[in-house]
Amino acid sequence: MTSAGRRLLHNDSPTPGTLPGSAPELLSEETVLEQARLLDITWRDGGGLWGWLTTVDHKLIARRYVVTAFLMFIAGGIEAAMMRLQLARPENTFLGPDRYNQIFTVHGTTMMFLFAVPIMTAMGLYLVPLMVGARSIAFPRLNAFGYYAYLVGVVFLYVSLFINMGPDAGWTAYVPLSGPQYSPGHRLDVWAQVVTFTEIAALCAAVNIIVTVFKLRAPGISLNRIPLFVWSQLVVSFMIVFAMPAVATASTLQLAADRALSTQWFNPAEGGDALLWQHIFWFFGHPEVYIIFLPGLGFISPIIETFCRRRVFGYLAIVLANITTGFFAFGLWVHHMFATPIPELGQSLFTAASLVIAIPTGVQIFCWLVTLLSGRPRLTTAMIFILGFFITFVNGGLTGVMVASVAFDKQVHDTFFVVAHFHYVLLGGAVMPLFAAFYYWFPKATGRLLDESLGKWHAWLFILGVNVAFFPMHILGLNGMPRRVYTYLASTGWGPLNALSTIGAVVVVISVALFVVNAAMSARVGRPAGANPWDSYGLEWATTSPPPNYNFVNTPIVLGRHPLWDTGSPLPVITGLRADRREVLVTTAFDAEPDYRHRQPNASIWPLFLALCMAEFWIGSIFTPWAVVGGFGLTLLGMLGWGWQSSRQIEVERVDTDLQIIDTV
Amino acid sequence: MSSASSSLVMLVGLLVTAGCERENHHFSEVPPTATPSASALVVSELQPGPATIAPKIDAPYDDNAYAVSEGKTLFTSMNCSGCHFEGGGGIGPALMDDEWIYGSEPQQIFASIAEGRPNGMPAWEYRLSTQQIWELVSFVRSLSSLNPKGARGGRDDHMMLKPPEVSTPKGKPKTASALPGTQH
């Protein structure tokens, strides 16, 4: 590293910089091609089924993650459609009460635990290393382990549902309903363990993203140049680290123990506390809402910037709004519990906190509005979804401010008004930006563009369907229709609005079906995208579509917040990472100066093995204590194998003078 | 791949057979074994003429967790605990020891509940449905762990007056040969 290079990287100006004056050398095309050939051999997985099972490539794992989570969205959507059919008219008999309870519980559990959080972290696992210019993710094997743990949860929940063992106490599993006396059998044990699997997966992803963002950024991406999507992923990952252990503790160590071992955590008669469950659950559950929609908000900035041909207004304000949201998200969980006897002082505090959190979100929305108004927006499918986000999410936010007030909340608590509110927030704040992100990054992942005309049908129908399905629920809730009921009498007068809501649900189903068709067709015969189909600015667009297994031939150097717009393509690069083994460049946390070359593990079967051992441990423990003994031994074996392999593979070398800044490729 | 999928199918099949009946919720139905016939209710071997072999009837809900828990709810709400206490006995006989005055077979317990017994046990067949009586039968049997473990209840959501049914050791019922009235 030259001293000029050091100076460059110390430059913390957010405006585009220039390379220092020292005459740069140029890399010849043959050198680059040879480097790419060697890298491909080094980073390639084994062939066949074994290679498929042992891969630790973050892009392959994240792609499976996204596909699995999207299948869960479809499964949860089918359950939602079944519920809407059941409620379409009074005293319907399409689903009985018992089946209905299982369906709505599995719908909520699927959407919150198996779709929303995993798909957001999966998008991060795919995009964050590309956006920060890294060869790979920080802990590739942990990443694979997280996915398999999640997959076990998915399979377990759905096998259970099909054998009539689906959980049936709501996705919040309130005690004492979910406790041993009122939920006999193993249905709620399934819920408790599925939650455990997904929390472990989320924690693996969060740790991975935090370390990737802090230590694997390409030279020049100082903290004030981190892409906004990466900021949102970083904030969310910290939230996961603080929130998920709460529910994993509550579900596994407390609820499952109460049920299987007759502990008394939630039994007031023996000194336990039923309200304790609600506190711990919502201490996780409320931040989870922000864990779901902060990445959604993170998708929006790059999409708006790209299609408005304008840098986002108020970068600093958006970053601070992200961090503030992440902070306040932990201070308002009690607003889910206003109907419980909590002290008035607490009610006031949590009302205030619930109102305050609307401010940072509002700041972000106004930043985007300014960006939109001062740019030249192109109405692509992604942008239509962003418009849908504005309409739907702002509506959900407004009802959110309404239910933050205790007096109002007590009127609508556990009614369809709340159902309408959180579906507006989640579909508007997370799912619509997610679809926008699919249209925007699909060409990066597959090399082909999604069809725009089908896409526009999908977008408009989806926005229309969501609003038709959920707006009537506001009125139904105000009219007193409680949530989680499997039917109602005709004399209540709720029939027509419920029928309208069901029509909206049908429209949503049609629009999502259009998307599935679009994705399946475009992945095969879509228009080839090229490296940068939208003429965007991020580092992920600097490599080919789909990216090679080593992501970048040489690590790029970043001179501003919008690398490809600031410097133009090709980007200046830094050379010196070895091509004959898997190495990543570790940089400093604040200024992203090159610090270490870190050797990364090769493909490994141990993540899958360990995930299966863990599955045996947790699932078996529902049925027999001997599974704990066996699972403990197996898990120990898996960890030994994993660690033994690590000690042979992982090395760290201090960066020496063989790293060089090269002006252009 | 095919061996993996076939073993998955086998696993699912195993789970179906193991999990299905335990998890079913039966609402207002006529149970598979309805009211036992009179010949099934014989408690004593002493009778005129040659010995008749009473057909054994399985309790329909012994392996159904929901029905057993419904039985527990009925046990409280019908005030069974008023005499039998939490199963340990008080005014009425204990239900969790190994002495069964009128027999421990499902149909014998059914008859005790439905028709009542001398010295205070009322007849419940005019107050409870056949299904509810069978639910009570399975709950009473679960007090001495005579039914499968997966269907037995966990700890109660009130004071711990006895170990949960799920961790009660299996009872050893004595042969139901004692004459009515000779026991306490």
Contacts between the chains, C-beta under 8 A, distances in Angstrom:
chain1	res1	chain2	res2	distance
A	49	B	1	6.7
A	96	B	27	7.9
A	97	B	27	7.5
A	98	B	25	4.4
A	98	B	27	7.3
A	159	B	12	6.0
A	159	B	15	6.4
A	160	B	19	7.8
A	162	B	12	7.8
A	163	B	12	7.4
A	163	B	15	5.4
A	163	B	16	4.8
A	163	B	19	4.8
A	163	B	20	6.0
A	163	B	23	7.4
A	164	B	19	7.2
A	164	B	20	5.9
A	164	B	23	5.0
A	164	B	24	6.3
A	165	B	15	7.8
A	165	B	19	4.9
A	165	B	23	4.7
A	176	B	157	4.7
A	179	B	154	7.9
A	179	B	157	5.9
A	180	B	153	6.7
A	180	B	154	2.8
A	180	B	155	5.3
A	180	B	156	7.8
A	180	B	157	7.8
A	180	B	164	7.4
A	181	B	69	6.9
A	181	B	72	7.5
A	181	B	153	6.7
A	181	B	154	7.0
A	181	B	155	7.4
A	181	B	156	5.5
A	181	B	157	4.6
A	182	B	69	7.5
A	182	B	157	7.3
A	184	B	65	3.8
A	184	B	66	5.6
A	184	B	68	6.6
A	184	B	69	3.9
A	184	B	151	7.6
A	184	B	153	6.0
A	184	B	154	7.7
A	185	B	22	5.6
A	185	B	23	4.8
A	185	B	65	3.6
A	185	B	66	6.4
A	185	B	150	7.3
A	185	B	151	7.5
A	186	B	19	7.2
A	186	B	22	7.3
A	186	B	23	6.9
A	186	B	65	7.9
A	186	B	150	7.1
A	187	B	23	6.1
A	258	B	154	7.6
A	258	B	155	7.0
A	259	B	154	5.5
A	260	B	154	7.3
A	262	B	154	5.8
A	262	B	155	3.8
A	262	B	163	7.9
A	262	B	164	4.9
A	262	B	166	7.5
A	262	B	167	6.6
A	263	B	155	7.9
A	264	B	155	7.1
A	264	B	160	7.6
A	267	B	155	7.0
A	267	B	156	7.9
A	267	B	157	5.6
A	267	B	158	7.6
A	269	B	157	7.1
A	269	B	158	4.6
A	269	B	159	4.7
A	270	B	159	6.5
A	270	B	160	5.9
A	623	B	150	7.5
